[in-house]
Amino acid sequence: MKYLRHHLFWVWCGALLVFLVFMTGVLTHANWISRFDSQIASLIRGTATPQLTLLIIHFTKLVNVLPVIAFTLGMTLILILFRKSRAAFFLLINSLGLAGPVNTLFKYLINRPRPTFHHLVSVHSTSFPSGHSMSAMMLGGSLIIIGNHFLKSQSRRFIFDLLVGCLILLVGLSRIYVGVHFASDVVGGWSLGLSLLLSSRFIFEKFLGGTA
């Protein structure tokens, strides 16, 4: 347990550092940010086909506000029915109480314009950090933390973590593909979400009796 706390502390430090570096790069219009965004966009958008585009448009909409709220409330209810109230509260706080408000605050403060690519989905806010990427990290990460408490088999935990991790990755990449985010927005969303998730986990473990 002590090793895990030590390991997660360094993961938290790394995630926070990545966010601060990318945020600083965006705010100062650093050349390396422009190169990074351009190279990743070319790599991802260069794979576009009509069939893939249709699939990704539907996939990325799964992390819109209403589906996330519905899924979170549904999972919260299921956890409560199974008498896992701490896990339910942990999921609810991270997915709805923290992800959206914190992301909105940083979008307002940084005020980065959206990419000038053709947008395949409609958007109504500024660009950095990516709200979908941050939401996926905090919702998916919460599910991983909760799932690892309840899945007894190590192989099942590995498969569950891998599947959820891939979904978190794909959500971020889909936002670049549909033209509404720079790659640096996505990295910013992931890293801010991870640092906030681990902060929440620490508070729950230290003061609120745990996450399960």
C-alpha positions in Angstrom: 0.0 0.0 0.0 2.8 2.4 0.9 4.5 1.6 -2.5 1.2 2.3 -4.3 0.8 5.7 -2.6 4.4 6.6 -3.4 4.0 5.5 -7.1 0.7 7.5 -7.4 2.3 10.6 -5.9 4.9 10.6 -8.7 2.2 9.9 -11.3 0.4 12.9 -9.9 3.5 15.1 -10.1 4.1 14.0 -13.7 0.6 14.7 -14.8 0.6 18.1 -13.1 3.9 19.0 -14.7 2.8 17.9 -18.2 -0.3 20.1 -17.8 1.7 23.1 -16.6 4.2 22.7 -19.5 1.5 22.5 -22.1 -0.5 25.3 -20.6 2.5 27.5 -20.6 3.3 26.6 -24.2 -0.2 27.5 -25.3 -0.3 30.8 -23.4 3.1 31.9 -24.8 2.3 30.6 -28.3 5.5 28.5 -28.2 6.8 27.2 -31.6 7.0 23.6 -30.2 3.3 23.6 -29.5 2.5 24.6 -33.1 4.8 21.9 -34.4 3.4 19.3 -32.0 -0.2 20.1 -32.9 0.5 20.2 -36.7 2.4 16.8 -36.7 -0.2 15.0 -34.6 -3.1 16.5 -36.6 -1.5 15.4 -39.9 -1.0 11.9 -38.6 -4.5 11.4 -37.3 -6.5 13.3 -39.9 -4.5 11.7 -42.7 -6.2 8.4 -41.9 -9.7 9.8 -42.7 -12.2 7.8 -44.7 -16.0 8.3 -45.0 -16.7 5.2 -43.0 -14.2 6.0 -40.3 -15.4 9.6 -40.1 -19.0 8.4 -39.5 -17.9 6.0 -36.9 -15.8 8.6 -35.0 -18.5 11.2 -35.1 -20.9 8.8 -33.4 -18.2 7.7 -30.9 -17.1 11.1 -29.9 -20.7 12.2 -29.2 -20.8 9.5 -26.5 -18.8 11.9 -24.3 -21.1 14.9 -24.8 -22.5 16.4 -21.6 -25.9 14.6 -21.6 -24.6 11.1 -22.3 -21.9 11.5 -19.6 -24.5 12.8 -17.1 -26.9 9.9 -17.9 -24.1 7.2 -17.7 -22.7 8.7 -14.4 -26.1 8.8 -12.7 -26.9 5.3 -13.9 -23.6 3.9 -12.6 -24.1 5.8 -9.3 -27.5 4.3 -8.9 -26.2 0.8 -9.5 -23.4 1.3 -7.0 -25.8 2.5 -4.4 -28.1 -0.5 -5.0 -25.1 -2.7 -4.4 -24.4 -0.7 -1.2 -21.2 0.8 -2.5 -22.1 4.4 -1.4 -18.5 5.6 -1.1 -17.7 4.4 -4.6 -20.9 6.0 -5.9 -20.0 9.3 -4.3 -16.4 9.1 -5.6 -17.7 8.6 -9.2 -20.3 11.3 -8.9 -17.9 13.9 -7.5 -15.2 13.3 -10.1 -17.4 12.9 -13.2 -20.0 15.7 -12.5 -18.7 17.7 -9.6 -15.1 18.3 -10.7 -14.5 17.6 -14.4 -17.0 20.0 -15.9 -16.6 23.0 -13.6 -12.8 22.8 -13.5 -12.6 22.4 -17.2 -14.9 25.4 -17.8 -12.8 27.5 -15.5 -9.5 26.8 -17.3 -11.2 27.2 -20.7 -12.3 30.7 -19.6 -8.9 31.6 -18.2 -6.8 30.4 -21.1 -9.4 31.4 -23.8 -7.7 29.5 -26.7 -9.5 29.7 -30.0 -10.6 26.4 -31.7 -8.6 25.0 -34.7 -9.5 26.5 -38.0 -10.1 23.0 -39.5 -13.6 22.1 -40.7 -15.4 21.0 -37.6 -17.3 17.7 -38.1 -19.3 18.2 -34.9 -20.6 21.4 -33.3 -18.8 23.1 -30.4 -19.6 26.2 -28.4 -16.6 26.8 -26.1 -12.9 27.6 -26.3 -10.3 25.0 -26.9 -7.8 24.4 -24.1 -8.0 22.0 -22.3 -10.2 19.5 -24.1 -13.4 18.9 -22.0 -14.1 15.5 -23.6 -10.6 14.3 -22.9 -10.7 15.5 -19.3 -14.1 14.0 -18.7 -13.1 10.7 -20.2 -10.0 10.6 -17.9 -12.0 11.4 -14.8 -14.9 9.2 -15.5 -12.9 6.3 -16.9 -10.2 6.7 -14.3 -12.8 6.6 -11.5 -14.2 3.4 -13.0 -10.7 1.9 -13.0 -10.1 2.8 -9.4 -13.5 1.5 -8.3 -13.2 -1.6 -10.5 -9.9 -2.6 -9.1 -11.5 -2.7 -5.6 -14.2 -5.1 -6.7 -12.5 -7.3 -9.4 -10.7 -10.1 -7.5 -8.8 -11.6 -10.4 -5.6 -9.9 -11.5 -6.3 -10.9 -15.1 -9.8 -9.4 -15.0 -8.4 -6.2 -13.5 -5.8 -5.9 -16.2 -8.4 -6.5 -19.0 -10.8 -4.0 -17.5 -8.1 -1.4 -17.0 -6.8 -1.9 -20.6 -10.2 -1.6 -22.2 -11.1 1.6 -20.2 -7.7 3.0 -20.9 -8.1 2.5 -24.6 -11.5 4.2 -24.5 -9.9 7.2 -22.7 -7.2 7.3 -25.4 -9.7 7.0 -28.3 -11.9 9.8 -26.9 -9.0 12.2 -27.0 -7.8 11.2 -30.5 -11.4 11.5 -31.8 -11.5 15.1 -30.8 -8.5 15.8 -33.0 -9.9 13.7 -35.9 -13.2 15.7 -36.0 -11.2 19.0 -36.1 -12.4 20.6 -32.9 -9.2 20.3 -30.8 -5.5 20.6 -31.2 -3.4 17.7 -29.9 -2.1 20.0 -27.1 -5.7 20.5 -25.9 -6.1 16.8 -25.6 -2.9 16.3 -23.7 -4.0 19.2 -21.5 -7.3 17.6 -20.8 -5.8 14.2 -20.0 -3.1 15.5 -17.7 -5.4 17.9 -15.8 -8.0 15.2 -15.5 -5.4 12.7 -14.2 -3.9 15.1 -11.6 -7.4 16.1 -10.4 -8.5 12.4 -10.2 -5.5 11.4 -8.1 -6.0 14.4 -5.9 -9.6 13.3 -5.4 -8.5 9.8 -4.7 -6.0 11.0 -2.1 -8.7 13.0 -0.3 -11.2 10.1 -0.3 -8.6 7.7 1.0 -7.2 10.1 3.6 -10.4 11.7 4.9 -13.5 10.0 3.6 -13.0 6.3 4.3 -11.8 5.3 0.8 -13.2 5.0 -2.7 -15.1 1.7 -2.3 
